[in-house]
């Protein structure tokens, strides 16, 4: 014959029902006889509940909640037995009320709607993303500077040879390379490249283009193949949503000047004092997209650029080589909306990705 399995869940619920039933009796009668009978039942119930536990592994897995009910009922019976032993009707009444109150609170809690706390989203990694973007743009500018000086070395060697004493143009380019901290292997590789007969001479060419919202772009190129550079520049402008402009249609909005960029490590008073003594025409604070100070643009005319650079360098000011040189500064900036700004920024990135393009100037406010 198969043994009948004991239903421990029913026994635990049965003893809980007995506890609530006798609490009602204690509240109604509060007699010594009833308390004595309750004391005996509580003692018997406490022992019975201690013995009631799942025996087999299978029953323990199917009735995991049974030990929790056992502990709850055993604690109830212990308190009831202590109250009956001391024959305290008020204590019995208090425990009965608390038990009924807990029982009703559990019922009402199940019917209440669950509340959720809404927390606004937290933007993580914003600062690190901006730093990475800024570093990427700095690396791109440095790569463009290295490429531009390499082309100038090839152009100077093609024009006057490899002798530095007999080629003043090469001497000036090598001085610029030294100021920009260009590695020697890059300089030697470009000199060797210029000595190759198959290497064509580099030519300077300027392109003009229109961006979104009526903004203008000026592209400075140094190329050994005009057809290739023209097709690559036109493709980059068209893919970014711009269009090529006729010569002179954008250039009149810009002014050719010499620019020496001083880092923000120097104080404003020091920069103004040294730049004024060196003969600067204007000093413009440069800020990034978060309105943080990046440095100072010290501007002068083309004839005084070399003297200004040497004066600020002798004053031991922290100069930024990749942002110094002859530039096209806009006479006025064009304010545009966010969509047009993003489109112009994409166009700038596409143009800088072209190998023949050395520098890009625009009058879009807040860009570059």
C-alpha positions as CSV (number, residue, x, y, z in Angstrom):
1,X,0.0,0.0,0.0
2,X,1.1,3.4,-0.8
3,X,1.6,5.7,2.1
4,X,-0.5,8.9,2.1
5,X,1.5,12.0,1.9
6,X,1.0,14.4,4.8
7,X,-0.2,17.8,3.8
8,X,2.0,20.1,5.9
9,X,0.5,23.2,4.4
10,X,-3.0,22.3,5.6
11,X,-1.7,21.6,9.1
12,X,0.1,24.9,9.3
13,X,-3.0,26.8,8.1
14,X,-5.1,24.8,10.6
15,X,-3.0,25.8,13.6
16,X,-3.1,29.4,12.4
17,X,-6.9,29.2,12.2
18,X,-7.0,27.8,15.7
19,X,-4.9,30.7,17.0
20,X,-7.2,33.3,15.5
21,X,-10.3,31.4,16.8
22,X,-9.0,31.2,20.3
23,X,-8.0,34.8,20.2
24,X,-11.7,35.7,19.5
25,X,-12.7,33.5,22.4
26,X,-10.2,35.2,24.7
27,X,-11.5,38.6,23.7
28,X,-15.2,37.6,24.3
29,X,-15.0,35.6,27.5
30,X,-11.7,36.4,29.2
31,X,-12.3,33.6,31.7
32,X,-9.7,31.6,33.6
33,X,-11.0,28.3,32.3
34,X,-10.9,29.4,28.7
35,X,-7.3,30.7,29.3
36,X,-6.2,27.4,30.8
37,X,-7.7,25.5,27.9
38,X,-6.0,27.9,25.5
39,X,-2.7,27.4,27.3
40,X,-2.9,23.6,26.8
41,X,-3.8,23.9,23.2
42,X,-1.0,26.4,22.6
43,X,1.6,24.2,24.2
44,X,0.3,21.2,22.2
45,X,0.2,23.3,19.0
46,X,3.7,24.7,19.5
47,X,5.1,21.2,19.9
48,X,3.1,19.9,17.0
49,X,4.3,22.7,14.8
50,X,7.9,22.0,15.8
51,X,7.5,18.5,14.6
52,X,5.7,19.4,11.4
53,X,8.4,19.9,8.7
54,X,9.0,18.4,5.2
55,X,10.8,15.1,5.5
56,X,11.7,14.2,1.9
57,X,13.7,16.3,-0.6
58,X,10.8,16.4,-3.0
59,X,8.4,17.7,-0.4
60,X,10.9,20.3,0.7
61,X,11.2,21.6,-2.9
62,X,7.4,21.7,-3.4
63,X,6.6,23.3,-0.1
64,X,9.4,25.9,0.5
65,X,7.0,28.3,2.1
66,X,6.1,25.8,4.9
67,X,9.0,26.6,7.3
68,X,8.0,30.3,7.1
69,X,4.5,29.5,8.1
70,X,5.9,27.3,10.9
71,X,8.0,30.1,12.4
72,X,5.1,32.5,12.2
73,X,2.7,30.2,13.9
74,X,5.2,29.0,16.5
75,X,5.9,32.7,17.5
76,X,2.1,33.3,17.8
77,X,1.6,30.3,20.0
78,X,4.5,31.1,22.2
79,X,3.1,34.6,22.9
80,X,-0.3,33.2,23.5
81,X,1.0,30.5,25.9
82,X,2.9,33.2,27.9
83,X,-0.2,35.3,28.2
84,X,-2.3,32.3,29.3
85,X,0.3,31.2,31.9
86,X,0.2,34.6,33.5
87,X,-3.6,34.7,33.2
88,X,-3.7,38.2,31.8
89,X,-6.9,38.9,29.9
90,X,-5.7,42.3,28.8
91,X,-2.6,40.9,27.3
92,X,-4.6,38.2,25.5
93,X,-7.0,40.8,24.2
94,X,-4.0,42.9,22.9
95,X,-2.4,40.0,21.1
96,X,-5.7,39.0,19.6
97,X,-6.3,42.5,18.3
98,X,-2.8,42.7,16.9
99,X,-3.1,39.4,15.2
100,X,-6.5,40.3,13.6
101,X,-5.0,43.7,12.6
102,X,-2.0,42.1,10.8
103,X,-4.4,39.7,9.1
104,X,-6.6,42.4,7.8
105,X,-3.6,44.6,6.7
106,X,-2.2,41.7,4.7
107,X,-5.6,41.5,2.9
108,X,-5.7,45.2,2.1
109,X,-2.1,45.4,0.9
110,X,-2.8,42.9,-1.9
111,X,-5.6,45.1,-3.3
112,X,-3.6,48.3,-3.3
113,X,-2.1,49.5,-6.6
114,X,1.7,49.3,-6.8
115,X,3.4,52.6,-6.8
116,X,6.4,53.3,-9.0
117,X,9.0,56.0,-8.4
118,X,9.9,57.9,-11.6
119,X,13.5,59.0,-11.8
120,X,14.8,61.3,-14.6
121,X,17.4,59.8,-16.8
122,X,21.0,60.4,-16.0
123,X,23.4,61.3,-18.8
124,X,26.5,59.1,-18.3
125,X,29.8,59.6,-20.0
126,X,29.0,63.1,-21.4
127,X,32.3,64.6,-20.2
128,X,34.4,61.7,-21.4
129,X,32.7,61.8,-24.8
130,X,33.5,65.5,-25.2
131,X,37.1,64.9,-24.2
132,X,37.4,62.1,-26.7
133,X,35.8,64.3,-29.5
134,X,38.2,67.2,-28.6
135,X,41.2,64.9,-28.7
136,X,40.1,63.4,-32.0
137,X,39.9,66.9,-33.5
138,X,43.3,67.9,-32.1
139,X,44.9,64.7,-33.6
140,X,43.3,65.5,-37.0
141,X,44.7,69.1,-36.9
142,X,48.1,67.8,-36.0
143,X,48.0,65.2,-38.8
144,X,47.0,68.0,-41.2
145,X,49.9,70.2,-40.0
146,X,52.4,67.3,-40.5
147,X,51.0,66.7,-44.0
148,X,51.1,70.4,-44.9
149,X,54.7,70.9,-43.8
150,X,55.7,67.7,-45.6
151,X,54.3,69.0,-48.8
152,X,56.1,72.4,-48.2
153,X,59.4,70.5,-47.8
154,X,58.8,68.7,-51.1
155,X,57.9,72.0,-52.8
156,X,61.0,73.8,-51.4
157,X,63.4,70.9,-52.3
158,X,61.9,70.8,-55.8
159,X,62.5,74.6,-56.2
160,X,66.0,75.0,-54.7
161,X,67.6,71.6,-53.8
162,X,68.4,69.9,-50.5
163,X,71.2,72.4,-49.4
164,X,69.8,74.4,-46.5
165,X,72.4,77.2,-46.9
166,X,71.6,77.7,-50.6
167,X,67.9,77.3,-50.2
168,X,66.4,79.9,-47.9
169,X,62.9,78.6,-48.5
170,X,63.8,75.1,-47.3
171,X,65.5,76.7,-44.3
172,X,62.3,78.5,-43.4
173,X,60.2,75.4,-43.8
174,X,62.5,73.3,-41.6
175,X,62.3,76.1,-39.0
176,X,58.5,75.8,-39.0
177,X,58.8,72.0,-38.7
178,X,61.1,72.4,-35.7
179,X,58.6,74.8,-34.1
180,X,55.8,72.3,-34.7
181,X,57.8,69.5,-33.1
182,X,57.7,67.3,-36.2
183,X,59.7,64.1,-35.9
184,X,63.0,64.0,-37.9
185,X,62.0,60.8,-39.7
186,X,59.1,62.6,-41.3
187,X,61.3,65.5,-42.4
188,X,63.9,63.1,-43.9
189,X,61.2,61.0,-45.6
190,X,59.8,64.1,-47.3
191,X,63.3,65.3,-48.4
192,X,64.0,61.9,-49.9
193,X,60.5,61.9,-51.5
194,X,61.3,65.2,-53.2
195,X,64.5,63.8,-54.6
196,X,62.5,61.2,-56.6
197,X,62.1,62.2,-60.2
198,X,58.6,60.7,-60.4
199,X,57.3,63.0,-57.7
200,X,55.4,65.9,-59.1
201,X,55.7,69.4,-57.8
202,X,53.0,70.7,-55.3
203,X,50.8,73.6,-56.2
204,X,48.8,75.8,-53.9
205,X,45.1,76.1,-54.9
206,X,42.1,77.7,-53.1
207,X,38.4,76.5,-53.4
208,X,35.3,78.2,-52.3
209,X,32.0,76.6,-51.3
210,X,28.6,77.4,-49.8
211,X,27.2,75.6,-46.7
212,X,23.8,75.4,-45.1
213,X,22.1,78.7,-44.1
214,X,24.2,80.7,-46.5
215,X,27.5,80.1,-44.8
216,X,30.8,80.3,-46.7
217,X,33.8,77.9,-46.8
218,X,37.3,78.6,-48.0
219,X,39.5,75.5,-48.7
220,X,43.3,75.7,-48.8
221,X,44.9,72.9,-50.7
222,X,48.4,71.9,-51.6
223,X,48.3,69.2,-54.3
224,X,50.4,67.5,-56.9
225,X,47.3,66.7,-59.0
226,X,44.7,69.4,-59.6
227,X,42.1,67.1,-61.2
228,X,42.2,64.7,-58.3
229,X,41.9,67.4,-55.7
230,X,39.1,69.2,-57.5
231,X,37.0,66.0,-57.9
232,X,37.5,64.9,-54.2
233,X,36.6,68.4,-52.9
234,X,33.5,68.6,-55.1
235,X,32.4,65.1,-53.9
236,X,32.9,66.0,-50.3
237,X,30.9,69.3,-50.6
238,X,28.0,67.6,-52.5
239,X,27.7,64.7,-50.0
240,X,27.5,67.2,-47.1
241,X,24.6,69.1,-48.8
242,X,26.7,72.1,-50.0
243,X,27.6,73.4,-53.4
244,X,30.8,74.8,-55.0
245,X,31.0,78.6,-55.4
246,X,32.6,80.7,-58.1
247,X,36.1,82.2,-57.3
248,X,35.7,85.4,-55.3
249,X,32.0,84.9,-54.4
250,X,32.9,83.8,-50.8
251,X,36.4,85.2,-50.4
252,X,35.3,88.8,-50.1
253,X,33.7,87.9,-46.7
254,X,37.1,87.0,-45.2
255,X,40.3,88.8,-44.5
256,X,43.8,87.3,-44.8
257,X,45.7,87.8,-41.6
258,X,48.5,86.3,-39.5
259,X,47.4,84.5,-36.4
260,X,49.4,83.3,-33.4
261,X,47.4,81.1,-31.0
262,X,48.3,81.4,-27.3
263,X,47.2,78.7,-24.9
264,X,44.9,79.4,-22.0
265,X,47.7,78.6,-19.6
266,X,48.9,82.1,-19.9
267,X,47.0,84.9,-18.1
268,X,45.0,87.5,-20.0
269,X,47.0,90.4,-18.8
270,X,50.3,88.8,-19.8
271,X,49.0,88.0,-23.3
272,X,47.7,91.5,-23.8
273,X,50.9,93.1,-22.6
274,X,53.3,90.9,-24.6
275,X,51.1,91.1,-27.8
276,X,50.9,94.9,-27.7
277,X,54.6,95.2,-27.3
278,X,55.1,92.8,-30.3
279,X,52.9,94.9,-32.6
280,X,49.6,92.9,-32.6
281,X,46.5,94.4,-34.3
282,X,43.9,92.5,-32.3
283,X,43.5,89.9,-29.6
284,X,40.4,87.7,-29.6
285,X,39.6,85.1,-26.8
286,X,38.9,81.7,-28.3
287,X,36.2,79.5,-26.6
288,X,34.9,76.0,-27.2
289,X,31.3,74.9,-27.7
290,X,30.8,74.8,-23.9
291,X,31.9,78.4,-23.6
292,X,35.2,77.4,-21.9
293,X,38.3,79.5,-22.7
294,X,40.7,77.6,-25.0
295,X,43.2,80.4,-25.6
296,X,43.8,83.7,-27.3
297,X,44.1,84.6,-31.0
298,X,46.7,87.2,-31.6
299,X,46.1,88.7,-35.0
300,X,48.3,90.9,-37.2
301,X,48.8,91.7,-40.9
302,X,50.8,89.4,-43.2
303,X,54.0,91.5,-43.2
304,X,54.3,91.5,-39.4
305,X,53.5,87.9,-38.7
306,X,57.0,86.6,-38.4
307,X,58.1,89.4,-36.1
308,X,55.0,88.9,-33.9
309,X,55.6,85.2,-33.7
310,X,59.3,85.6,-32.7
311,X,58.3,88.2,-30.1
312,X,55.7,86.0,-28.4
313,X,58.0,83.1,-28.5
314,X,60.8,85.1,-26.9
315,X,58.4,86.1,-24.1
316,X,58.0,82.4,-23.2
317,X,54.3,82.3,-23.9
318,X,52.7,78.8,-24.5
319,X,52.0,78.9,-28.3
320,X,49.9,76.4,-30.2
321,X,51.7,75.6,-33.4
322,X,49.0,73.8,-35.2
323,X,46.6,76.7,-34.9
324,X,49.1,79.4,-35.8
325,X,49.9,80.7,-39.3
326,X,48.3,82.6,-42.1
327,X,44.5,82.3,-41.9
328,X,41.3,83.7,-43.4
329,X,39.3,85.4,-40.7
330,X,35.6,86.2,-41.4
331,X,34.6,89.8,-41.3
332,X,31.2,88.7,-39.8
333,X,29.8,85.5,-38.6
334,X,26.5,83.8,-39.7
335,X,24.2,82.6,-37.0
336,X,22.3,79.4,-37.9
337,X,19.9,76.9,-36.3
338,X,20.9,73.5,-34.9
339,X,20.1,71.5,-38.0
340,X,22.2,73.8,-40.2
341,X,25.0,73.8,-37.7
342,X,25.1,70.0,-37.7
343,X,25.1,70.0,-41.5
344,X,28.0,72.5,-41.6
345,X,29.9,70.5,-39.0
346,X,29.5,67.4,-41.1
347,X,30.7,69.3,-44.2
348,X,33.8,70.5,-42.3
349,X,34.7,66.9,-41.2
350,X,34.3,65.6,-44.8
351,X,36.5,68.3,-46.2
352,X,39.3,67.8,-43.6
353,X,39.2,64.1,-44.5
354,X,40.4,64.9,-48.0
355,X,44.2,64.4,-48.2
356,X,44.8,67.4,-50.5
357,X,42.9,69.8,-48.2
358,X,45.3,71.4,-45.6
359,X,42.9,73.9,-43.9
360,X,39.3,74.9,-43.9
361,X,37.9,78.4,-42.9
362,X,34.2,79.2,-42.4
363,X,32.1,82.1,-41.2
364,X,29.6,79.7,-39.4
365,X,29.3,81.0,-35.8
366,X,30.6,78.6,-33.3
367,X,32.3,76.3,-35.8
368,X,36.1,75.9,-35.8
